[in-house]
Amino acid sequence: MRTLVADDDPVLRRLVTGLLTSWGHEVESAGDGDEAWQVLAGEDPPPIAILDWIMPGPTGVEICRRLRESTSGALVYVLLLTSRGNTDDIVTALASGADDYVTKPFEPAELRARLQVGERVIGLQRKLAERVTALEHALAHVTRLQGLLPICMYCKKIRDDQNYWQQVELYIGDHSGATFSHGI
């Protein structure tokens, strides 16, 4: 799983990068908010981002807000890793769009468990997006006759939705994809 680590502290950034690499993640790193935003706003951003709250350029919280307001459609699971740990800070971070929150100093086992939750969420979001796309594709190809058809018993024509009368074979062809070779 590709993961972005954004922190202005190079020692912590290397520590987190080393842990993630040992857990099988492909890590991209950023030293400030501007670098992090360039990675997340670019083509094919990593599906998980671990952001520090306080760093030069946009803060982690500002990046969360930008991501959630973005119309790019990119699914990014954002985990804030920060020294700010009071309840108001946690509420602010989650309200800005962060998916999870870990305070420094952190336990590697807790970080790993929270990343595994993020991987599950990303997997579920991808499956849901695939199913929605398949459903939209199927609905685009469905043209099925439903309900009652107003047919004139004398001329054998059907009244359509615009209140015009059509030959039965034209109406059925338009609404079902059926074709007729001839009619009697």
N, C-alpha and C positions, 0 to 999 in steps of 0.2 A: 504494500500500500504506500503510495506516494504521500509524503507529509511535509508540510512547511513548518519550520521552527524559526520564529522571529523574536529576537531578544537583543537588546543593546549590550548586554554583558557577555563578552566573548567566552569566558570560562563556563558560564551556565549553558550557553548555546552549544559549546563543544560537548559538555556532559550529556545534555539531552539528546544531541545528535548521536553520540556514541551508544546511548541506551537504545534509541529507536533503531539504529542500524543492527544492533545485536538481536533485536526482536523481529528483524526481517523487513523493516521499513526502508524505502528509498527516500532519503532526506534531502530537502532543499533548505537552505538557511538564508536568513535576512538579518542584517544588523540594525535596521531601523524600520519605522512604519512606512516610509516611502518605498523601500525595497520590497517589503511584504505586500503592499498594495499593488505594486507592479506585477508581482507573481500571481496574486489572486485575481487581478482584473485582466490578466493576459489570456492567451489561448490555452485551453486545457489546464486549468489550475489544479493543484493537488486536492484530493477530496477531504483531507484533514489538515487543519492549521492549528498550531500551538503558538499562541501569541502572548507576549508580555503586555501588561496594561500600560506601564509607563516606559516609553521609549521615544527617541527623537522622531519628528514628523508626526503623522497621525498615530494616536494611541491605539492600543488593542481594541478598546471600546469603540473608538471612531471607525476603525476598520470593520468591526462587526456591523455597525449601523450602515456603512456604505455597502457592504455585501448584501444585507437584507433588503436594502432599497434598490439594489441593482436589478436590472431586468434581463441580465445575461442568462439566467436560468441555471447557472452553475450550482451544483450541490456541494457545499463546503461545510463540514462539521468543524466548528470552531471551539477550541478549548483554551480558556484564558489561564495562564500559569503566571501568578503574580504574588507579590508580597502583601497586597491589600486584601485583608481577610475579614473585615467586619461585615455585619449583615447588610448594611446599606450598600456597601461596595458590591457584594454578591448580587443583590437585587438589581442594582444599576447595570451590572455586566449582563445578567440574564435578560433584562428588559431591552438591552441594546441589540440582542440577537445572538449572544454567546450560547452555545449548546451545553457547555460544562465549565467548571471552575475548579482549579486546584491552587492551593496557596503554597508559597515558598516558606520555608524549605519543605520539599515534598518527599514522599516515600516512593521509590521506583515501582513497587508493587501496585500502589494505588494509581499511579500514572498509567501503568500498563493496563490495569483493569478498566480504567476510564477510556483509554484508547480502543480497547476491544469493544466497548459499548458503542463508540463512534463508528467502528468498522461495521458492526451489525446494523446500525441506523443507516449508514451509507448503502449497505447492501440491500436493505429493505426499500430505501428510496429509489434505487436503481430498478429493482424488480417492479415496483409500483409504476414507475415512469414507463417501463417497457410494456406493462399491461395496459396502461392508459393509451399508449401509442397504438397498440394492437387493437384495442377497442375502438378508437377513433377511426382507424383504417377500416375495420369491419363495418362500422356504422356508415362510412362514406360509400360503401358498396351495397348497402341494404336498401332496396326499394321494394317494399312488400305491400300488397293490397291488404287493407285492414278495414274492418267494420262493414257497414251497409253501403251498397252502391245504388244510387238512384238511377234506375233504368226505365226508359219509356217502353211500355208494353206494346205500343203500336209501331214505332220506328226503330226500336231496339238500339237506341243510343243512350250513352251514359252522360249525366251532367257532372262536369268537373268542378274543381274548387273555385273557378272564376265564373261559375254559373253558365258555362257554354256546353253545348251538347256535342259529343264526339262519338265516332264509331267505336264499338266495343273493342275491336282489335287494336285501334290506335291507343285507346285509354289503357288497356292492359299492357301493351307494349311499352308505353311511357312509364308505367308504375311498377313493372315487374321485370323488365328486361327480356320478356318473351317475344319471340318473333313469329309471325304467321306467314305461311306460304300461300294460303288462299282462304276465303270465307264464303259462306253460303247464306 
